Amino acid sequence: MKKRKNSSRQILKKCLIPSLNYALVASCFLLTALSASAAIPARAPKASMETLLRSDLASFRREKQTDFQGLIERWERVYGESSAPSLLKIGQDKSAQDSERYVALLAHTKIRGVKNAEALLTLLDDRSWMVRSAALKSIEILGYQPAAKKVLEHLASDPALVIRMQSIETLVKLRPDGLANALVNAAMDSHNYRPGNFRTGRADWVPQKAMEALREIGAKEVTVKLLPLMNESKDGRIRAHALHTIEVLENRSLKKGRPFSERALAWNQALR
């Protein structure tokens, strides 16, 4: 009987020891795995589209880069139209850098096209001339006709000279009714002369730009309205521009090759 007991104990020992060893190894493996998983940091949340775009814009500004067309093309290639809502949001963000808003709006126009173009109407009244400039450029690129009336207002009254000039470029693209008269008014507007008006001051580029636009659109119906600029302006450049514009619109020259005074007199007689 003792032999049987010893035999049973040996059998039990043979069975238990491997099982205990296996359990011990398994426990060690489990603890190691848990420790390893605890050492791996949690995956960071994926950055939003807006965060990525703002980061690109901040880097672009810090590095003082100027080729924003390359940046826009990369956004279009990498993100496509999914970037458009965030770009518009950045463009409308009054707390963002003006230069970043400018790039974001032009990028939105290139990527999104005429969709959401109505937002440009509000941006034409933004406090920043850079944002107003981006809105004007976008309207010009898109040929967005609903903005024409508001752009005419900015030609007449925007406080920034650069915006009054740019308004002319946008209006030449849109060609709204009344454009020719608006250009003549801009050429004579005292806001565009320093000091005083066209009879006493020197032109600040807008009058020259306005008459260039009149030649481009072929506004012959306003030729006679240019006579005061040709006859009375203190600025010799404006008198010369007015005479040249009259000749282009009328498609002929009077007293060709003669001094300015003789040519001007001939046009006064012909048009009056």
Buried (B, 14 or more C-beta within 10 A) or exposed (E): EEEEEEEEEEEEEEEEEEEEEEEEEEEEEEEEEEEEEEEEEEEEEEEEBBEBBBEBBEEBEEEEEEEBEEBBBEBBEEBEEEBBBBBBBBBBBEEBBBBBBBBBBBBBBBBBEEBBBEBBBEBBEBEBBBBBBBBBBBBBBBBBEEBBEBBBBBBBEBEBBBBBBBBBBBBBBBEEEEBBEBBBBBBBBEBBBEEEBBBBBBBBEBBBBBBBBBBEBEBBEBBBBBBBBBBBBBBEEBBBBBBBBBBBBBEEBBBEEEEEEEBBBBBBEEBE
